[in-house]
Amino acid sequence: MLPIPRSQFVCPLARRKPMHDFRTSLFIIPSESITCQLRIDRSSTQLWPNQRGKLSGPRPPRTAAPEARSYPEVERVIQQVTSDALVPSEARGSAAANSFADSREVARDLARRLDIAQQQGQESIEVRLGDNYNRARDRRAIISEIERIIQLVRDALPHHAANVAYVDVFFGERWATRGMARGNR
């Protein structure tokens, strides 16, 4: 291995701005114990930290985050879902029913998340419901209803959320189920 010539040595301890000597085309970098010199030619692509962007041209514009699109067929399917479908049977008709999620709102949020995930090419999404679902006696019925809503929304989307394979459902911080977002095709 060849030693690095002094003209190409970059001082890792440099803490001050480099000074340019125009007579010799040398950058002199003062440091604590040594002075490093670096010869720069006009074709060099190495940039100093304070010059980033000055020599490389304008930065490309940032792409905006994708937004969910609205589809009338998805809204028709959501209207077919009863609003208390995700309320446990022991809480229906009581004051405790208000503490559980409205299934139509969950379906709208699911459609929005599936559409954005499809645009971004994500494989899975998360749906989080309240911690109060962990205390429900008929959790199996609630999970099957969530999976039914996932299938209804997926089938109503024009792209059928083809890139999204899974919908992870959480009750609070506790994982409840991994619903399939796409059918076996």
C-alpha positions in Angstrom: 0.0 0.0 0.0 1.4 3.4 -1.0 1.6 6.1 1.6 -0.7 9.1 1.0 1.4 12.0 -0.3 1.4 15.1 1.8 -0.4 17.1 -0.9 -3.5 14.8 -0.6 -3.5 14.4 3.2 -6.7 15.6 4.9 -6.4 16.6 8.5 -9.0 14.9 10.7 -8.4 17.2 13.6 -9.1 20.4 11.7 -11.5 22.6 13.7 -11.1 25.9 12.0 -11.9 27.0 8.5 -9.3 26.2 5.9 -7.3 29.1 4.5 -6.6 29.3 0.8 -3.2 30.3 -0.4 -3.9 31.6 -3.9 -0.2 31.7 -4.9 0.3 27.9 -4.5 -3.3 26.6 -4.7 -2.9 25.0 -1.3 -5.4 24.9 1.5 -3.8 25.3 4.8 -5.9 23.8 7.6 -4.8 25.0 11.1 -5.2 22.4 13.8 -4.1 21.8 17.4 -0.7 20.3 16.7 -0.1 20.1 13.0 -0.8 22.1 9.9 -2.3 20.0 7.1 -2.0 21.0 3.5 -4.3 19.8 0.7 -3.8 20.6 -3.0 -7.1 21.2 -4.8 -7.3 21.2 -8.5 -10.3 22.5 -10.4 -11.6 19.1 -11.3 -11.8 17.9 -7.6 -15.2 16.8 -6.4 -14.2 17.0 -2.7 -16.2 19.7 -0.9 -15.7 21.3 2.4 -18.6 21.0 4.9 -19.4 24.7 4.6 -19.5 24.6 0.8 -22.0 21.7 0.3 -24.5 22.7 -2.3 -22.5 25.6 -3.6 -20.6 23.6 -6.2 -23.1 20.8 -6.7 -25.9 22.9 -8.1 -29.5 23.3 -6.9 -31.0 20.5 -4.8 -33.8 18.5 -6.3 -37.2 19.5 -5.0 -38.6 17.4 -2.2 -41.5 15.2 -3.1 -44.7 15.8 -1.1 -46.0 13.0 1.0 -48.8 11.1 -0.8 -52.3 12.0 0.2 -55.2 9.6 0.5 -57.7 9.8 -2.4 -61.4 9.5 -1.9 -63.4 6.9 -3.9 -67.2 6.9 -4.0 -67.3 3.1 -4.1 -65.4 2.9 -0.8 -67.8 5.3 0.8 -70.7 3.2 -0.3 -69.2 0.1 1.3 -68.5 2.0 4.5 -72.1 3.0 4.7 -73.1 -0.7 4.6 -71.1 -1.3 7.8 -73.1 -0.7 11.0 -71.6 1.9 13.2 -71.7 -0.3 16.3 -70.1 -3.3 14.6 -67.0 -3.0 16.8 -68.8 -2.5 20.0 -68.7 -5.7 22.2 -72.1 -7.3 22.7 -72.0 -6.7 26.5 -71.6 -3.0 26.0 -74.3 -2.4 23.3 -77.1 -0.2 24.4 -75.3 1.0 27.5 -73.3 4.1 28.3 -70.1 2.1 27.9 -70.8 1.8 24.2 -69.6 5.3 23.6 -66.1 4.4 24.8 -65.6 2.0 21.8 -64.7 2.9 18.3 -67.2 3.8 15.6 -66.7 1.1 12.9 -67.4 3.5 10.1 -64.6 5.8 11.2 -62.3 2.8 11.6 -63.2 1.8 8.0 -62.5 5.3 6.7 -59.2 5.4 8.5 -58.4 2.0 7.1 -59.2 3.0 3.6 -57.0 6.1 3.9 -54.1 4.1 5.3 -54.4 1.4 2.7 -54.4 4.0 -0.1 -51.4 5.8 1.2 -49.5 2.5 1.8 -50.3 1.4 -1.8 -48.9 4.7 -3.1 -45.7 4.3 -1.0 -45.3 0.6 -1.7 -45.6 -0.5 1.9 -46.2 -4.1 2.8 -48.1 -3.6 6.0 -50.0 -1.0 8.0 -51.2 -0.7 11.6 -54.7 0.0 13.0 -54.8 0.8 16.7 -58.0 0.6 18.7 -58.4 1.5 22.3 -57.1 -0.5 25.3 -60.7 -1.1 26.4 -61.0 -3.8 23.7 -58.6 -6.0 25.8 -61.3 -6.2 28.5 -64.1 -7.3 26.1 -65.4 -10.8 26.6 -66.0 -11.5 22.9 -62.7 -10.5 21.4 -62.9 -13.2 18.8 -66.1 -11.6 17.4 -64.5 -8.2 17.3 -61.4 -9.5 15.5 -63.6 -11.3 12.9 -65.5 -8.1 12.4 -62.3 -6.1 11.9 -61.1 -8.7 9.4 -64.4 -8.5 7.5 -64.1 -4.7 7.4 -60.5 -5.0 6.0 -61.8 -7.3 3.2 -64.7 -5.0 2.4 -62.5 -1.9 2.1 -59.8 -3.7 0.2 -62.3 -5.0 -2.3 -63.8 -1.6 -2.8 -60.5 0.2 -3.5 -59.8 0.4 -7.3 -56.2 -0.8 -6.8 -57.4 -3.4 -4.1 -54.3 -2.4 -2.1 -52.3 -4.9 -4.1 -48.9 -3.9 -2.5 -50.2 -4.1 1.0 -50.1 -7.7 2.4 -51.0 -7.3 6.1 -53.0 -5.1 8.4 -51.7 -5.4 12.0 -54.5 -4.6 14.5 -53.6 -3.5 18.0 -55.9 -3.2 21.1 -54.0 -0.5 22.9 -50.4 -1.6 22.9 -51.3 -5.3 22.6 -51.2 -7.0 19.2 -54.6 -8.5 18.4 -54.4 -9.9 14.9 -52.6 -9.7 11.6 -55.4 -9.4 9.0 -54.7 -10.2 5.4 -55.1 -7.1 3.2 -55.0 -9.0 0.0 -56.7 -12.2 -1.0 -55.0 -15.3 -2.4 -54.8 -14.6 -6.1 
